[in-house]
Amino acid sequence: MILKIVISNHNKAKLLMIISALSFSIMAAIVKATCHSVVVKAFSRQVFSCIIVLAIIFINNNRIIPLKKNRIKLILRCLFGTLGIYLYFYSIDNLLLANASMLTRLSPFFVTLFAFLILKESVYAMNWLIFIPMIIGCGFIIKPNSELFNPASIFAVISACSGAFAYTMIKAIGKDESPYTIIFWFTLFSSGIYFIIAFNELLFIDEIDYLSLMMIGAFGVVGQIGLTISYQLSKASYVAPYSYFYIIFSGLIGFYIWNEIPDMLSLIGYFFIITSYYYLIRFQNQSLSDVEQ
Protein backbone atom coordinates (compact mmCIF):
# COMPACT_ATOMS: atom_id res chain seq x y z
CA MET A 1 0.00 0.00 0.00
CA ILE A 2 1.40 3.38 -1.04
CA LEU A 3 0.77 6.26 1.32
CA LYS A 4 -0.01 9.39 -0.63
CA ILE A 5 0.43 12.71 1.13
CA VAL A 6 -1.73 15.48 -0.26
CA ILE A 7 -0.68 19.05 0.48
CA SER A 8 -3.29 21.74 -0.10
CA ASN A 9 -2.48 24.76 -2.24
CA HIS A 10 -2.75 26.96 0.86
CA ASN A 11 -0.04 24.96 2.66
CA LYS A 12 2.15 24.83 -0.45
CA ALA A 13 1.84 28.61 -0.72
CA LYS A 14 2.85 29.08 2.92
CA LEU A 15 5.85 26.75 2.59
CA LEU A 16 7.02 28.47 -0.59
CA MET A 17 6.71 31.87 1.07
CA ILE A 18 8.89 30.71 4.00
CA ILE A 19 11.52 29.33 1.59
CA SER A 20 11.34 32.62 -0.30
CA ALA A 21 11.86 34.53 2.96
CA LEU A 22 14.97 32.50 3.81
CA SER A 23 16.43 33.05 0.34
CA PHE A 24 15.76 36.78 0.46
CA SER A 25 17.33 37.11 3.93
CA ILE A 26 20.54 35.43 2.75
CA MET A 27 20.52 37.65 -0.33
CA ALA A 28 20.06 40.76 1.86
CA ALA A 29 23.07 39.81 3.98
CA ILE A 30 25.22 39.42 0.86
CA VAL A 31 23.94 42.78 -0.46
CA LYS A 32 24.98 44.46 2.79
CA ALA A 33 28.41 42.79 2.75
CA THR A 34 29.19 43.66 -0.89
CA CYS A 35 31.02 46.92 -1.60
CA HIS A 36 29.46 47.83 -4.95
CA SER A 37 26.85 50.57 -5.35
CA VAL A 38 23.13 49.91 -4.90
CA VAL A 39 22.36 50.04 -8.62
CA VAL A 40 25.20 47.66 -9.56
CA LYS A 41 24.00 45.14 -6.99
CA ALA A 42 20.41 45.53 -8.16
CA PHE A 43 21.46 45.07 -11.79
CA SER A 44 23.45 41.94 -10.93
CA ARG A 45 20.55 40.46 -9.02
CA GLN A 46 18.11 41.00 -11.86
CA VAL A 47 20.27 40.09 -14.86
CA PHE A 48 21.38 36.83 -13.22
CA SER A 49 17.77 36.01 -12.38
CA CYS A 50 16.72 36.85 -15.94
CA ILE A 51 19.22 34.41 -17.46
CA ILE A 52 18.28 31.58 -15.07
CA VAL A 53 14.54 32.05 -15.59
CA LEU A 54 14.93 32.26 -19.38
CA ALA A 55 16.73 28.90 -19.29
CA ILE A 56 13.89 27.42 -17.22
CA ILE A 57 11.34 28.75 -19.72
CA PHE A 58 13.12 27.06 -22.62
CA ILE A 59 13.54 23.79 -20.69
CA ASN A 60 9.84 23.72 -19.71
CA ASN A 61 8.73 25.06 -23.08
CA ASN A 62 6.68 27.77 -21.37
CA ARG A 63 4.97 30.50 -23.36
CA ILE A 64 7.16 33.60 -23.13
CA ILE A 65 4.81 36.19 -24.66
CA PRO A 66 2.13 37.22 -22.15
CA LEU A 67 -1.55 37.28 -23.08
CA LYS A 68 -2.78 40.65 -24.32
CA LYS A 69 -5.21 41.04 -21.40
CA ASN A 70 -2.33 40.70 -18.89
CA ARG A 71 0.20 43.07 -20.44
CA ILE A 72 -0.83 46.25 -18.61
CA LYS A 73 -0.78 44.37 -15.30
CA LEU A 74 2.62 42.94 -16.15
CA ILE A 75 4.00 46.39 -17.03
CA LEU A 76 2.77 47.71 -13.67
CA ARG A 77 4.34 44.72 -11.94
CA CYS A 78 7.64 45.53 -13.65
CA LEU A 79 7.56 49.28 -12.92
CA PHE A 80 6.71 49.05 -9.24
CA GLY A 81 8.90 45.99 -8.72
CA THR A 82 11.89 47.83 -10.20
CA LEU A 83 11.38 50.79 -7.88
CA GLY A 84 10.82 48.48 -4.92
CA ILE A 85 14.04 46.53 -5.38
CA TYR A 86 16.19 49.64 -5.77
CA LEU A 87 14.82 51.20 -2.57
CA TYR A 88 15.04 47.83 -0.84
CA PHE A 89 18.77 47.53 -1.59
CA TYR A 90 19.30 51.17 -0.60
CA SER A 91 17.67 50.61 2.79
CA ILE A 92 19.75 47.47 3.39
CA ASP A 93 22.93 49.48 2.74
CA ASN A 94 21.92 52.33 5.07
CA LEU A 95 20.04 50.71 7.97
CA LEU A 96 20.60 47.89 10.41
CA LEU A 97 19.73 44.69 8.56
CA ALA A 98 16.97 43.92 11.07
CA ASN A 99 15.42 47.41 10.74
CA ALA A 100 15.59 47.34 6.95
CA SER A 101 14.06 43.87 6.94
CA MET A 102 11.26 44.86 9.30
CA LEU A 103 10.26 48.00 7.39
CA THR A 104 10.47 46.51 3.91
CA ARG A 105 8.35 43.63 5.12
CA LEU A 106 5.47 45.95 5.86
CA SER A 107 4.36 44.83 2.39
CA PRO A 108 1.77 42.33 3.76
CA PHE A 109 -0.22 45.28 5.11
CA PHE A 110 -0.10 47.03 1.74
CA VAL A 111 -0.83 43.75 -0.09
CA THR A 112 -3.97 43.32 2.00
CA LEU A 113 -4.94 46.94 1.33
CA PHE A 114 -4.40 46.67 -2.44
CA ALA A 115 -6.07 43.24 -2.57
CA PHE A 116 -9.12 44.84 -0.95
CA LEU A 117 -9.12 47.98 -3.14
CA ILE A 118 -8.04 46.53 -6.49
CA LEU A 119 -8.82 42.80 -6.46
CA LYS A 120 -11.96 43.24 -4.35
CA GLU A 121 -10.85 40.44 -2.04
CA SER A 122 -12.93 40.22 1.11
CA VAL A 123 -10.96 41.27 4.20
CA TYR A 124 -12.34 40.68 7.68
CA ALA A 125 -12.72 43.68 9.97
CA MET A 126 -10.44 41.95 12.47
CA ASN A 127 -7.61 42.14 9.93
CA TRP A 128 -7.75 45.93 9.96
CA LEU A 129 -7.79 46.03 13.77
CA ILE A 130 -4.75 43.75 13.91
CA PHE A 131 -2.88 46.12 11.60
CA ILE A 132 -3.11 48.99 14.13
CA PRO A 133 -0.26 47.77 16.41
CA MET A 134 1.78 47.07 13.28
CA ILE A 135 1.52 50.73 12.25
CA ILE A 136 2.42 51.82 15.79
CA GLY A 137 5.45 49.51 15.70
CA CYS A 138 6.51 51.04 12.39
CA GLY A 139 6.57 54.46 14.07
CA PHE A 140 8.81 53.16 16.87
CA ILE A 141 11.33 51.86 14.32
CA ILE A 142 11.32 54.96 12.10
CA LYS A 143 11.37 57.43 15.05
CA PRO A 144 10.41 60.44 12.86
CA ASN A 145 10.87 63.07 15.60
CA SER A 146 14.02 61.59 17.11
CA GLU A 147 17.73 62.21 16.63
CA LEU A 148 17.92 58.52 15.72
CA PHE A 149 15.74 59.11 12.65
CA ASN A 150 17.29 57.82 9.41
CA PRO A 151 15.70 59.00 6.12
CA ALA A 152 16.46 55.57 4.65
CA SER A 153 13.60 54.29 6.83
CA ILE A 154 11.13 56.20 4.65
CA PHE A 155 12.61 54.64 1.51
CA ALA A 156 12.20 51.21 3.12
CA VAL A 157 8.48 51.87 3.65
CA ILE A 158 8.09 53.12 0.06
CA SER A 159 9.87 49.94 -1.07
CA ALA A 160 7.33 47.88 0.87
CA CYS A 161 4.44 49.76 -0.72
CA SER A 162 5.88 49.44 -4.24
CA GLY A 163 6.58 45.76 -3.76
CA ALA A 164 3.06 45.18 -2.44
CA PHE A 165 1.50 46.77 -5.52
CA ALA A 166 3.73 44.58 -7.71
CA TYR A 167 2.66 41.44 -5.78
CA THR A 168 -0.98 42.46 -6.16
CA MET A 169 -0.49 42.60 -9.92
CA ILE A 170 0.91 39.04 -9.78
CA LYS A 171 -2.29 37.93 -8.09
CA ALA A 172 -4.37 39.90 -10.60
CA ILE A 173 -2.62 38.08 -13.45
CA GLY A 174 -3.32 34.79 -11.70
CA LYS A 175 -2.61 31.44 -13.34
CA ASP A 176 -3.09 32.72 -16.89
CA GLU A 177 0.68 33.18 -17.06
CA SER A 178 3.51 30.92 -15.97
CA PRO A 179 5.31 32.35 -12.92
CA TYR A 180 8.51 32.09 -14.94
CA THR A 181 7.04 34.29 -17.68
CA ILE A 182 6.14 36.94 -15.10
CA ILE A 183 9.58 36.80 -13.50
CA PHE A 184 11.35 36.86 -16.88
CA TRP A 185 9.70 40.08 -18.04
CA PHE A 186 10.15 41.70 -14.64
CA THR A 187 13.85 40.85 -14.45
CA LEU A 188 14.43 41.80 -18.11
CA PHE A 189 12.69 45.17 -17.67
CA SER A 190 14.45 46.03 -14.40
CA SER A 191 17.84 44.84 -15.70
CA GLY A 192 17.50 47.26 -18.59
CA ILE A 193 16.60 50.18 -16.31
CA TYR A 194 19.43 49.44 -13.86
CA PHE A 195 21.93 48.96 -16.69
CA ILE A 196 21.13 52.39 -18.13
CA ILE A 197 21.60 54.00 -14.71
CA ALA A 198 24.80 52.07 -13.89
CA PHE A 199 26.36 52.13 -17.38
CA ASN A 200 29.13 54.66 -16.67
CA GLU A 201 29.93 53.08 -13.33
CA LEU A 202 30.18 49.60 -14.84
CA LEU A 203 32.70 50.88 -17.40
CA PHE A 204 35.12 52.14 -14.75
CA ILE A 205 34.89 49.53 -11.99
CA ASP A 206 38.43 48.26 -11.30
CA GLU A 207 37.56 45.15 -9.31
CA ILE A 208 34.25 43.32 -9.55
CA ASP A 209 33.22 40.89 -6.82
CA TYR A 210 31.75 38.37 -9.24
CA LEU A 211 31.06 35.68 -6.63
CA SER A 212 29.05 37.95 -4.35
CA LEU A 213 27.11 39.46 -7.24
CA MET A 214 26.28 35.99 -8.59
CA MET A 215 25.14 34.84 -5.14
CA ILE A 216 22.89 37.90 -4.87
CA GLY A 217 21.34 36.84 -8.17
CA ALA A 218 21.08 33.15 -7.23
CA PHE A 219 19.34 33.64 -3.88
CA GLY A 220 17.26 36.44 -5.40
CA VAL A 221 15.85 34.20 -8.13
CA VAL A 222 15.04 31.38 -5.67
CA GLY A 223 13.21 33.87 -3.48
CA GLN A 224 11.42 35.42 -6.44
CA ILE A 225 10.22 32.09 -7.84
CA GLY A 226 8.96 30.97 -4.43
CA LEU A 227 7.18 34.27 -3.85
CA THR A 228 5.55 34.38 -7.30
CA ILE A 229 4.22 30.80 -7.15
CA SER A 230 3.06 31.37 -3.57
CA TYR A 231 0.89 34.34 -4.55
CA GLN A 232 -0.55 32.34 -7.43
CA LEU A 233 -1.56 29.39 -5.24
CA SER A 234 -3.49 31.22 -2.53
CA LYS A 235 -5.23 34.47 -1.64
CA ALA A 236 -2.74 37.32 -1.42
CA SER A 237 -4.01 38.43 1.99
CA TYR A 238 -3.64 34.88 3.40
CA VAL A 239 -0.11 34.15 2.25
CA ALA A 240 1.49 37.60 2.65
CA PRO A 241 2.01 37.39 6.47
CA TYR A 242 4.30 34.37 6.07
CA SER A 243 6.85 36.60 4.36
CA TYR A 244 7.52 37.85 7.88
CA PHE A 245 9.81 34.89 8.51
CA TYR A 246 12.26 37.08 6.59
CA ILE A 247 12.47 39.32 9.67
CA ILE A 248 13.50 36.45 11.93
CA PHE A 249 16.09 35.12 9.50
CA SER A 250 17.56 38.58 8.79
CA GLY A 251 17.71 39.55 12.46
CA LEU A 252 19.62 36.38 13.32
CA ILE A 253 22.04 36.86 10.41
CA GLY A 254 22.61 40.53 11.26
CA PHE A 255 23.38 39.71 14.89
CA TYR A 256 25.63 36.75 14.05
CA ILE A 257 27.70 38.46 11.31
CA TRP A 258 27.75 42.15 12.30
CA ASN A 259 26.72 41.92 15.95
CA GLU A 260 23.86 44.29 15.15
CA ILE A 261 21.72 45.09 18.18
CA PRO A 262 18.70 47.36 17.56
CA ASP A 263 17.94 50.22 19.98
CA MET A 264 15.18 49.88 22.57
CA LEU A 265 12.58 51.81 20.55
CA SER A 266 13.19 49.54 17.56
CA LEU A 267 12.81 46.46 19.76
CA ILE A 268 9.47 47.80 21.01
CA GLY A 269 8.48 48.30 17.36
CA TYR A 270 9.48 44.71 16.55
CA PHE A 271 7.29 43.50 19.40
CA PHE A 272 4.24 45.40 18.11
CA ILE A 273 4.73 44.28 14.51
CA ILE A 274 5.54 40.62 15.19
CA THR A 275 2.66 40.37 17.67
CA SER A 276 0.35 41.91 15.09
CA TYR A 277 1.31 39.36 12.46
CA TYR A 278 1.21 36.46 14.89
CA TYR A 279 -2.44 37.17 15.60
CA LEU A 280 -3.11 37.90 11.95
CA ILE A 281 -1.82 34.47 10.92
CA ARG A 282 -3.82 32.79 13.70
CA PHE A 283 -6.97 34.62 12.68
CA GLN A 284 -6.55 33.85 9.00
CA ASN A 285 -5.86 30.17 9.65
CA GLN A 286 -9.00 29.99 11.77
CA SER A 287 -11.01 31.75 9.07
CA LEU A 288 -9.64 29.38 6.41
CA SER A 289 -10.53 26.34 8.55
CA ASP A 290 -14.08 27.65 8.98
CA VAL A 291 -14.43 28.11 5.22
CA GLU A 292 -13.10 24.61 4.43
CA GLN A 293 -15.48 23.02 6.96
C-alpha positions as a Python dict, from the first residue, in 0.01 Angstrom:
ca = {
    (1, 'M'): (0, 0, 0),
    (2, 'I'): (140, 338, -104),
    (3, 'L'): (77, 626, 132),
    (4, 'K'): (-1, 939, -63),
    (5, 'I'): (43, 1271, 113),
    (6, 'V'): (-173, 1548, -26),
    (7, 'I'): (-68, 1905, 48),
    (8, 'S'): (-329, 2174, -10),
    (9, 'N'): (-248, 2476, -224),
    (10, 'H'): (-275, 2696, 86),
    (11, 'N'): (-4, 2496, 266),
    (12, 'K'): (215, 2483, -45),
    (13, 'A'): (184, 2861, -72),
    (14, 'K'): (285, 2908, 292),
    (15, 'L'): (585, 2675, 259),
    (16, 'L'): (702, 2847, -59),
    (17, 'M'): (671, 3187, 107),
    (18, 'I'): (889, 3071, 400),
    (19, 'I'): (1152, 2933, 159),
    (20, 'S'): (1134, 3262, -30),
    (21, 'A'): (1186, 3453, 296),
    (22, 'L'): (1497, 3250, 381),
    (23, 'S'): (1643, 3305, 34),
    (24, 'F'): (1576, 3678, 46),
    (25, 'S'): (1733, 3711, 393),
    (26, 'I'): (2054, 3543, 275),
    (27, 'M'): (2052, 3765, -33),
    (28, 'A'): (2006, 4076, 186),
    (29, 'A'): (2307, 3981, 398),
    (30, 'I'): (2522, 3942, 86),
    (31, 'V'): (2394, 4278, -46),
    (32, 'K'): (2498, 4446, 279),
    (33, 'A'): (2841, 4279, 275),
    (34, 'T'): (2919, 4366, -89),
    (35, 'C'): (3102, 4692, -160),
    (36, 'H'): (2946, 4783, -495),
    (37, 'S'): (2685, 5057, -535),
    (38, 'V'): (2313, 4991, -490),
    (39, 'V'): (2236, 5004, -862),
    (40, 'V'): (2520, 4766, -956),
    (41, 'K'): (2400, 4514, -699),
    (42, 'A'): (2041, 4553, -816),
    (43, 'F'): (2146, 4507, -1179),
    (44, 'S'): (2345, 4194, -1093),
    (45, 'R'): (2055, 4046, -902),
    (46, 'Q'): (1811, 4100, -1186),
    (47, 'V'): (2027, 4009, -1486),
    (48, 'F'): (2138, 3683, -1322),
    (49, 'S'): (1777, 3601, -1238),
    (50, 'C'): (1672, 3685, -1594),
    (51, 'I'): (1922, 3441, -1746),
    (52, 'I'): (1828, 3158, -1507),
    (53, 'V'): (1454, 3205, -1559),
    (54, 'L'): (1493, 3226, -1938),
    (55, 'A'): (1673, 2890, -1929),
    (56, 'I'): (1389, 2742, -1722),
    (57, 'I'): (1134, 2875, -1972),
    (58, 'F'): (1312, 2706, -2262),
    (59, 'I'): (1354, 2379, -2069),
    (60, 'N'): (984, 2372, -1971),
    (61, 'N'): (873, 2506, -2308),
    (62, 'N'): (668, 2777, -2137),
    (63, 'R'): (497, 3050, -2336),
    (64, 'I'): (716, 3360, -2313),
    (65, 'I'): (481, 3619, -2466),
    (66, 'P'): (213, 3722, -2215),
    (67, 'L'): (-155, 3728, -2308),
    (68, 'K'): (-278, 4065, -2432),
    (69, 'K'): (-521, 4104, -2140),
    (70, 'N'): (-233, 4070, -1889),
    (71, 'R'): (20, 4307, -2044),
    (72, 'I'): (-83, 4625, -1861),
    (73, 'K'): (-78, 4437, -1530),
    (74, 'L'): (262, 4294, -1615),
    (75, 'I'): (400, 4639, -1703),
    (76, 'L'): (277, 4771, -1367),
    (77, 'R'): (434, 4472, -1194),
    (78, 'C'): (764, 4553, -1365),
    (79, 'L'): (756, 4928, -1292),
    (80, 'F'): (671, 4905, -924),
    (81, 'G'): (890, 4599, -872),
    (82, 'T'): (1189, 4783, -1020),
    (83, 'L'): (1138, 5079, -788),
    (84, 'G'): (1082, 4848, -492),
    (85, 'I'): (1404, 4653, -538),
    (86, 'Y'): (1619, 4964, -577),
    (87, 'L'): (1482, 5120, -257),
    (88, 'Y'): (1504, 4783, -84),
    (89, 'F'): (1877, 4753, -159),
    (90, 'Y'): (1930, 5117, -60),
    (91, 'S'): (1767, 5061, 279),
    (92, 'I'): (1975, 4747, 339),
    (93, 'D'): (2293, 4948, 274),
    (94, 'N'): (2192, 5233, 507),
    (95, 'L'): (2004, 5071, 797),
    (96, 'L'): (2060, 4789, 1041),
    (97, 'L'): (1973, 4469, 856),
    (98, 'A'): (1697, 4392, 1107),
    (99, 'N'): (1542, 4741, 1074),
    (100, 'A'): (1559, 4734, 695),
    (101, 'S'): (1406, 4387, 694),
    (102, 'M'): (1126, 4486, 930),
    (103, 'L'): (1026, 4800, 739),
    (104, 'T'): (1047, 4651, 391),
    (105, 'R'): (835, 4363, 512),
    (106, 'L'): (547, 4595, 586),
    (107, 'S'): (436, 4483, 239),
    (108, 'P'): (177, 4233, 376),
    (109, 'F'): (-22, 4528, 511),
    (110, 'F'): (-10, 4703, 174),
    (111, 'V'): (-83, 4375, -9),
    (112, 'T'): (-397, 4332, 200),
    (113, 'L'): (-494, 4694, 133),
    (114, 'F'): (-440, 4667, -244),
    (115, 'A'): (-607, 4324, -257),
    (116, 'F'): (-912, 4484, -95),
    (117, 'L'): (-912, 4798, -314),
    (118, 'I'): (-804, 4653, -649),
    (119, 'L'): (-882, 4280, -646),
    (120, 'K'): (-1196, 4324, -435),
    (121, 'E'): (-1085, 4044, -204),
    (122, 'S'): (-1293, 4022, 111),
    (123, 'V'): (-1096, 4127, 420),
    (124, 'Y'): (-1234, 4068, 768),
    (125, 'A'): (-1272, 4368, 997),
    (126, 'M'): (-1044, 4195, 1247),
    (127, 'N'): (-761, 4214, 993),
    (128, 'W'): (-775, 4593, 996),
    (129, 'L'): (-779, 4603, 1377),
    (130, 'I'): (-475, 4375, 1391),
    (131, 'F'): (-288, 4612, 1160),
    (132, 'I'): (-311, 4899, 1413),
    (133, 'P'): (-26, 4777, 1641),
    (134, 'M'): (178, 4707, 1328),
    (135, 'I'): (152, 5073, 1225),
    (136, 'I'): (242, 5182, 1579),
    (137, 'G'): (545, 4951, 1570),
    (138, 'C'): (651, 5104, 1239),
    (139, 'G'): (657, 5446, 1407),
    (140, 'F'): (881, 5316, 1687),
    (141, 'I'): (1133, 5186, 1432),
    (142, 'I'): (1132, 5496, 1210),
    (143, 'K'): (1137, 5743, 1505),
    (144, 'P'): (1041, 6044, 1286),
    (145, 'N'): (1087, 6307, 1560),
    (146, 'S'): (1402, 6159, 1711),
    (147, 'E'): (1773, 6221, 1663),
    (148, 'L'): (1792, 5852, 1572),
    (149, 'F'): (1574, 5911, 1265),
    (150, 'N'): (1729, 5782, 941),
    (151, 'P'): (1570, 5900, 612),
    (152, 'A'): (1646, 5557, 465),
    (153, 'S'): (1360, 5429, 683),
    (154, 'I'): (1113, 5620, 465),
    (155, 'F'): (1261, 5464, 151),
    (156, 'A'): (1220, 5121, 312),
    (157, 'V'): (848, 5187, 365),
    (158, 'I'): (809, 5312, 6),
    (159, 'S'): (987, 4994, -107),
    (160, 'A'): (733, 4788, 87),
    (161, 'C'): (444, 4976, -72),
    (162, 'S'): (588, 4944, -424),
    (163, 'G'): (658, 4576, -376),
    (164, 'A'): (306, 4518, -244),
    (165, 'F'): (150, 4677, -552),
    (166, 'A'): (373, 4458, -771),
    (167, 'Y'): (266, 4144, -578),
    (168, 'T'): (-98, 4246, -616),
    (169, 'M'): (-49, 4260, -992),
    (170, 'I'): (91, 3904, -978),
    (171, 'K'): (-229, 3793, -809),
    (172, 'A'): (-437, 3990, -1060),
    (173, 'I'): (-262, 3808, -1345),
    (174, 'G'): (-332, 3479, -1170),
    (175, 'K'): (-261, 3144, -1334),
    (176, 'D'): (-309, 3272, -1689),
    (177, 'E'): (68, 3318, -1706),
    (178, 'S'): (351, 3092, -1597),
    (179, 'P'): (531, 3235, -1292),
    (180, 'Y'): (851, 3209, -1494),
    (181, 'T'): (704, 3429, -1768),
    (182, 'I'): (614, 3694, -1510),
    (183, 'I'): (958, 3680, -1350),
    (184, 'F'): (1135, 3686, -1688),
    (185, 'W'): (970, 4008, -1804),
    (186, 'F'): (1015, 4170, -1464),
    (187, 'T'): (1385, 4085, -1445),
    (188, 'L'): (1443, 4180, -1811),
    (189, 'F'): (1269, 4517, -1767),
    (190, 'S'): (1445, 4603, -1440),
    (191, 'S'): (1784, 4484, -1570),
    (192, 'G'): (1750, 4726, -1859),
    (193, 'I'): (1660, 5018, -1631),
    (194, 'Y'): (1943, 4944, -1386),
    (195, 'F'): (2193, 4896, -1669),
    (196, 'I'): (2113, 5239, -1813),
    (197, 'I'): (2160, 5400, -1471),
    (198, 'A'): (2480, 5207, -1389),
    (199, 'F'): (2636, 5213, -1738),
    (200, 'N'): (2913, 5466, -1667),
    (201, 'E'): (2993, 5308, -1333),
    (202, 'L'): (3018, 4960, -1484),
    (203, 'L'): (3270, 5088, -1740),
    (204, 'F'): (3512, 5214, -1475),
    (205, 'I'): (3489, 4953, -1199),
    (206, 'D'): (3843, 4826, -1130),
    (207, 'E'): (3756, 4515, -931),
    (208, 'I'): (3425, 4332, -955),
    (209, 'D'): (3322, 4089, -682),
    (210, 'Y'): (3175, 3837, -924),
    (211, 'L'): (3106, 3568, -663),
    (212, 'S'): (2905, 3795, -435),
    (213, 'L'): (2711, 3946, -724),
    (214, 'M'): (2628, 3599, -859),
    (215, 'M'): (2514, 3484, -514),
    (216, 'I'): (2289, 3790, -487),
    (217, 'G'): (2134, 3684, -817),
    (218, 'A'): (2108, 3315, -723),
    (219, 'F'): (1934, 3364, -388),
    (220, 'G'): (1726, 3644, -540),
    (221, 'V'): (1585, 3420, -813),
    (222, 'V'): (1504, 3138, -567),
    (223, 'G'): (1321, 3387, -348),
    (224, 'Q'): (1142, 3542, -644),
    (225, 'I'): (1022, 3209, -784),
    (226, 'G'): (896, 3097, -443),
    (227, 'L'): (718, 3427, -385),
    (228, 'T'): (555, 3438, -730),
    (229, 'I'): (422, 3080, -715),
    (230, 'S'): (306, 3137, -357),
    (231, 'Y'): (89, 3434, -455),
    (232, 'Q'): (-55, 3234, -743),
    (233, 'L'): (-156, 2939, -524),
    (234, 'S'): (-349, 3122, -253),
    (235, 'K'): (-523, 3447, -164),
    (236, 'A'): (-274, 3732, -142),
    (237, 'S'): (-401, 3843, 199),
    (238, 'Y'): (-364, 3488, 340),
    (239, 'V'): (-11, 3415, 225),
    (240, 'A'): (149, 3760, 265),
    (241, 'P'): (201, 3739, 647),
    (242, 'Y'): (430, 3437, 607),
    (243, 'S'): (685, 3660, 436),
    (244, 'Y'): (752, 3785, 788),
    (245, 'F'): (981, 3489, 851),
    (246, 'Y'): (1226, 3708, 659),
    (247, 'I'): (1247, 3932, 967),
    (248, 'I'): (1350, 3645, 1193),
    (249, 'F'): (1609, 3512, 950),
    (250, 'S'): (1756, 3858, 879),
    (251, 'G'): (1771, 3955, 1246),
    (252, 'L'): (1962, 3638, 1332),
    (253, 'I'): (2204, 3686, 1041),
    (254, 'G'): (2261, 4053, 1126),
    (255, 'F'): (2338, 3971, 1489),
    (256, 'Y'): (2563, 3675, 1405),
    (257, 'I'): (2770, 3846, 1131),
    (258, 'W'): (2775, 4215, 1230),
    (259, 'N'): (2672, 4192, 1595),
    (260, 'E'): (2386, 4429, 1515),
    (261, 'I'): (2172, 4509, 1818),
    (262, 'P'): (1870, 4736, 1756),
    (263, 'D'): (1794, 5022, 1998),
    (264, 'M'): (1518, 4988, 2257),
    (265, 'L'): (1258, 5181, 2055),
    (266, 'S'): (1319, 4954, 1756),
    (267, 'L'): (1281, 4646, 1976),
    (268, 'I'): (947, 4780, 2101),
    (269, 'G'): (848, 4830, 1736),
    (270, 'Y'): (948, 4471, 1655),
    (271, 'F'): (729, 4350, 1940),
    (272, 'F'): (424, 4540, 1811),
    (273, 'I'): (473, 4428, 1451),
    (274, 'I'): (554, 4062, 1519),
    (275, 'T'): (266, 4037, 1767),
    (276, 'S'): (35, 4191, 1509),
    (277, 'Y'): (131, 3936, 1246),
    (278, 'Y'): (121, 3646, 1489),
    (279, 'Y'): (-244, 3717, 1560),
    (280, 'L'): (-311, 3790, 1195),
    (281, 'I'): (-182, 3447, 1092),
    (282, 'R'): (-382, 3279, 1370),
    (283, 'F'): (-697, 3462, 1268),
    (284, 'Q'): (-655, 3385, 900),
    (285, 'N'): (-586, 3017, 965),
    (286, 'Q'): (-900, 2999, 1177),
    (287, 'S'): (-1101, 3175, 907),
    (288, 'L'): (-964, 2938, 641),
    (289, 'S'): (-1053, 2634, 855),
    (290, 'D'): (-1408, 2765, 898),
    (291, 'V'): (-1443, 2811, 522),
    (292, 'E'): (-1310, 2461, 443),
    (293, 'Q'): (-1548, 2302, 696),
}
